Amino acid sequence: MPSGRTHDRITLWTLPWIIGLSYLLTRNGELTLLVAGGFLFSGLMFGPDLDIYSRQFQRWGKLRCIWIPYQKYLRHRSLLSHGFLIGTLLRVIYLLALLILLAIPLIAIAQLILGFDWNWRLFAQTSLNSLTGKYLSEAIAVGVGLELGAMSHSLSDWIGSAYKRLNSNKAKNTAKKVQKRRNKPQNVPLNSSKPRKTRKK
Ligand SMILES: [Zn+2]
Protein backbone atom coordinates (compact mmCIF):
# COMPACT_ATOMS: atom_id res chain seq x y z
CA MET A 1 0.00 0.00 0.00
CA PRO A 2 1.37 3.48 -0.84
CA SER A 3 2.87 5.64 1.90
CA GLY A 4 1.20 8.77 3.28
CA ARG A 5 3.51 10.93 1.18
CA THR A 6 2.57 9.04 -2.00
CA HIS A 7 -1.12 9.48 -1.17
CA ASP A 8 -0.54 13.23 -0.73
CA ARG A 9 1.24 13.41 -4.09
CA ILE A 10 -1.58 11.53 -5.80
CA THR A 11 -4.10 13.98 -4.31
CA LEU A 12 -2.10 17.02 -5.42
CA TRP A 13 -1.35 15.66 -8.91
CA THR A 14 -4.98 14.72 -9.44
CA LEU A 15 -6.31 18.10 -8.28
CA PRO A 16 -5.84 19.94 -11.62
CA TRP A 17 -7.74 17.14 -13.40
CA ILE A 18 -10.56 17.35 -10.86
CA ILE A 19 -10.75 21.13 -11.29
CA GLY A 20 -10.71 20.88 -15.10
CA LEU A 21 -13.32 18.12 -15.23
CA SER A 22 -15.59 19.83 -12.67
CA TYR A 23 -15.52 23.10 -14.57
CA LEU A 24 -16.13 21.31 -17.86
CA LEU A 25 -19.20 19.58 -16.42
CA THR A 26 -20.67 22.42 -14.32
CA ARG A 27 -19.42 25.59 -16.09
CA ASN A 28 -19.60 27.11 -12.63
CA GLY A 29 -16.60 28.47 -10.73
CA GLU A 30 -18.24 28.24 -7.30
CA LEU A 31 -19.25 24.59 -7.70
CA THR A 32 -15.79 23.77 -9.09
CA LEU A 33 -14.24 25.39 -6.02
CA LEU A 34 -16.48 23.31 -3.74
CA VAL A 35 -15.61 20.06 -5.53
CA ALA A 36 -11.89 20.94 -5.39
CA GLY A 37 -12.12 21.96 -1.71
CA GLY A 38 -13.94 18.74 -0.80
CA PHE A 39 -11.40 16.71 -2.79
CA LEU A 40 -8.42 18.34 -1.06
CA PHE A 41 -9.97 18.11 2.41
CA SER A 42 -10.84 14.44 1.87
CA GLY A 43 -7.49 13.56 0.30
CA LEU A 44 -5.38 15.28 2.93
CA MET A 45 -7.26 14.97 6.22
CA PHE A 46 -10.74 13.47 5.91
CA GLY A 47 -9.85 10.28 4.06
CA PRO A 48 -10.09 6.54 4.72
CA ASP A 49 -6.77 6.36 6.62
CA LEU A 50 -8.33 8.16 9.60
CA ASP A 51 -8.82 4.55 10.73
CA ILE A 52 -5.10 4.39 11.73
CA TYR A 53 -2.35 6.67 13.04
CA SER A 54 -1.74 8.27 9.63
CA ARG A 55 -0.82 11.63 8.11
CA GLN A 56 -4.53 12.36 7.68
CA PHE A 57 -5.06 11.69 11.37
CA GLN A 58 -2.04 13.78 12.44
CA ARG A 59 -3.22 16.76 10.39
CA TRP A 60 -6.13 17.23 12.79
CA GLY A 61 -3.57 18.46 15.32
CA LYS A 62 -4.96 18.74 18.83
CA LEU A 63 -8.40 17.76 17.53
CA ARG A 64 -7.15 14.38 16.31
CA CYS A 65 -8.38 12.70 19.50
CA ILE A 66 -11.91 12.89 18.06
CA TRP A 67 -10.92 10.12 15.62
CA ILE A 68 -9.71 7.68 18.29
CA PRO A 69 -13.14 6.03 18.83
CA TYR A 70 -13.46 5.77 15.01
CA GLN A 71 -10.10 3.94 14.90
CA LYS A 72 -11.06 1.66 17.78
CA TYR A 73 -14.23 0.42 16.14
CA LEU A 74 -13.03 0.15 12.55
CA ARG A 75 -10.51 -2.35 11.27
CA HIS A 76 -7.85 -0.69 9.09
CA ARG A 77 -8.82 -0.76 5.41
CA SER A 78 -12.22 -2.21 6.19
CA LEU A 79 -15.18 -1.57 3.90
CA LEU A 80 -16.55 0.93 6.43
CA SER A 81 -13.53 3.23 6.09
CA HIS A 82 -12.21 2.46 2.59
CA GLY A 83 -15.42 1.39 0.84
CA PHE A 84 -17.14 3.28 -1.98
CA LEU A 85 -19.66 5.86 -0.63
CA ILE A 86 -20.05 4.10 2.74
CA GLY A 87 -16.60 5.29 3.89
CA THR A 88 -17.26 9.00 3.26
CA LEU A 89 -20.89 8.78 4.42
CA LEU A 90 -19.88 7.19 7.72
CA ARG A 91 -17.16 9.80 8.34
CA VAL A 92 -19.60 12.65 7.62
CA ILE A 93 -22.21 11.15 9.98
CA TYR A 94 -19.53 10.54 12.63
CA LEU A 95 -18.25 14.13 12.46
CA LEU A 96 -21.77 15.60 12.43
CA ALA A 97 -22.77 13.48 15.44
CA LEU A 98 -19.69 14.68 17.34
CA LEU A 99 -20.40 18.32 16.45
CA ILE A 100 -23.99 17.98 17.63
CA LEU A 101 -22.86 16.31 20.88
CA LEU A 102 -20.47 19.20 21.45
CA ALA A 103 -23.03 21.85 20.48
CA ILE A 104 -25.82 20.61 22.79
CA PRO A 105 -24.17 21.63 26.11
CA LEU A 106 -22.61 24.75 24.58
CA ILE A 107 -25.95 26.03 23.29
CA ALA A 108 -27.66 25.13 26.58
CA ILE A 109 -25.07 27.20 28.50
CA ALA A 110 -25.37 30.09 26.00
CA GLN A 111 -29.17 29.95 26.35
CA LEU A 112 -28.88 30.23 30.14
CA ILE A 113 -26.52 33.19 29.92
CA LEU A 114 -28.00 35.08 26.98
CA GLY A 115 -31.58 33.85 27.24
CA PHE A 116 -32.34 33.25 23.53
CA ASP A 117 -34.74 30.74 22.03
CA TRP A 118 -33.34 27.61 20.40
CA ASN A 119 -35.23 24.73 18.88
CA TRP A 120 -33.14 21.76 17.72
CA ARG A 121 -35.97 20.27 15.68
CA LEU A 122 -36.52 23.53 13.84
CA PHE A 123 -32.77 23.89 13.29
CA ALA A 124 -32.51 20.35 11.87
CA GLN A 125 -35.55 20.89 9.64
CA THR A 126 -34.25 24.25 8.31
CA SER A 127 -30.78 22.79 7.66
CA LEU A 128 -32.19 19.78 5.84
CA ASN A 129 -34.54 21.96 3.77
CA SER A 130 -31.64 24.22 2.75
CA LEU A 131 -29.41 21.26 1.83
CA THR A 132 -32.08 19.55 -0.22
CA GLY A 133 -33.50 22.74 -1.75
CA LYS A 134 -31.68 26.03 -2.08
CA TYR A 135 -28.17 24.61 -1.61
CA LEU A 136 -28.64 21.20 -3.22
CA SER A 137 -26.05 21.80 -5.98
CA GLU A 138 -23.50 23.02 -3.42
CA ALA A 139 -24.15 20.01 -1.16
CA ILE A 140 -23.73 17.63 -4.12
CA ALA A 141 -20.51 19.41 -5.18
CA VAL A 142 -18.98 19.04 -1.69
CA GLY A 143 -20.16 15.40 -1.48
CA VAL A 144 -18.67 14.56 -4.89
CA GLY A 145 -15.39 16.24 -3.90
CA LEU A 146 -15.22 14.32 -0.61
CA GLU A 147 -15.97 11.02 -2.31
CA LEU A 148 -13.46 11.59 -5.13
CA GLY A 149 -10.76 12.38 -2.56
CA ALA A 150 -11.56 9.20 -0.62
CA MET A 151 -11.70 7.06 -3.75
CA SER A 152 -8.38 8.35 -5.10
CA HIS A 153 -6.96 7.06 -1.80
CA SER A 154 -8.75 3.69 -1.78
CA LEU A 155 -7.99 3.05 -5.45
CA SER A 156 -4.28 3.71 -4.98
CA ASP A 157 -4.36 1.41 -1.91
CA TRP A 158 -5.93 -1.41 -3.94
CA ILE A 159 -3.67 -0.90 -6.95
CA GLY A 160 -0.61 -0.79 -4.65
CA SER A 161 -1.66 -4.03 -2.92
CA ALA A 162 -2.37 -5.81 -6.23
CA TYR A 163 1.03 -4.74 -7.58
CA LYS A 164 2.77 -5.96 -4.42
CA ARG A 165 0.94 -9.30 -4.57
CA LEU A 166 1.91 -9.72 -8.23
CA ASN A 167 5.55 -8.99 -7.44
CA SER A 168 5.65 -11.33 -4.44
CA ASN A 169 4.05 -14.12 -6.54
CA LYS A 170 6.68 -13.57 -9.23
CA ALA A 171 9.44 -13.67 -6.60
CA LYS A 172 7.97 -16.88 -5.11
CA ASN A 173 7.81 -18.55 -8.56
CA THR A 174 11.41 -17.56 -9.32
CA ALA A 175 12.54 -18.90 -5.93
CA LYS A 176 10.70 -22.17 -6.60
CA LYS A 177 12.37 -22.54 -10.02
CA VAL A 178 15.81 -21.88 -8.51
CA GLN A 179 15.14 -24.43 -5.75
CA LYS A 180 14.02 -27.04 -8.31
CA ARG A 181 17.16 -26.47 -10.36
CA ARG A 182 19.28 -26.87 -7.23
CA ASN A 183 17.53 -30.10 -6.25
CA LYS A 184 18.25 -31.72 -9.65
CA PRO A 185 21.05 -34.28 -9.32
CA GLN A 186 24.25 -32.95 -10.92
CA ASN A 187 26.86 -34.84 -13.08
CA VAL A 188 24.70 -37.92 -13.47
CA PRO A 189 25.15 -39.85 -16.74
CA LEU A 190 22.19 -39.58 -19.07
CA ASN A 191 21.45 -43.33 -19.06
CA SER A 192 22.03 -43.73 -15.36
CA SER A 193 18.43 -44.64 -14.74
CA LYS A 194 18.66 -47.76 -16.90
CA PRO A 195 20.23 -50.80 -15.24
CA ARG A 196 23.53 -51.69 -16.90
CA LYS A 197 23.72 -54.96 -18.69
CA THR A 198 26.71 -57.05 -17.75
CA ARG A 199 28.21 -59.20 -20.40
CA LYS A 200 28.46 -62.85 -19.66
CA LYS A 201 31.94 -64.15 -20.20
ZN1 LIG B 1 -5.68 3.48 3.14
Residues whose N, C-alpha, C, O or C-beta is under 5 A from the ligand:
A	BS01	ZN	P48 D49 D157
